[in-house]
Amino acid sequence: MFHYVLLHAIVHSTEEIGRVISALRFLLQVDDDDYIVSQSRVKGHYGNEMVLLEAKLTKSKDIRRFLDLISDQLPPSDLSRLRSEMSERVDDECVLHVRFDKQEAFMGRLALAKRGDVISARLKIKAYPASKENALSVISELF
């Protein structure tokens, strides 16, 4: 299935970090802060302060819960879009890239991003031998 799921979110200076962590927790399907593995303070292109949040799921049960969230709560139109764009979303390193709407996640709803305010997910696919074609074959059974 997957080796890991890595989630990234940017907290802009106009946002409350707690709200973005809450949105990240919704995607992780956990209440535990231990899953927020890093918080890095950086400056944006125009000198604005930002915090980068990163969380990683490595346990199979946690990854399965994340996948169940996608299959159960992603609107049918977004799920269809995800399926139709699968070959563009999987790279040569067998990583599936998905961007979720950060505001929707904070509200407890799942939606693919239509604009730049996102939580990005990188899902490393277990494909043997490792190739984009094999990775696409593996995930075609999941979604």
Buried (B, 14 or more C-beta within 10 A) or exposed (E): EBBBBBBBBBBEEEBEEEBBBBBBBBBBBBEEEEBBEEEEEEEEEEEEEBBEBBBBBEEEEBBBBBBEBBEEBBEEEBBEEBEEEBEEBBEEEBBBEBBBBBBBBBEEBBBBBEEEBBBBBBBBBBBEEEEBEBBBEBBEEEB
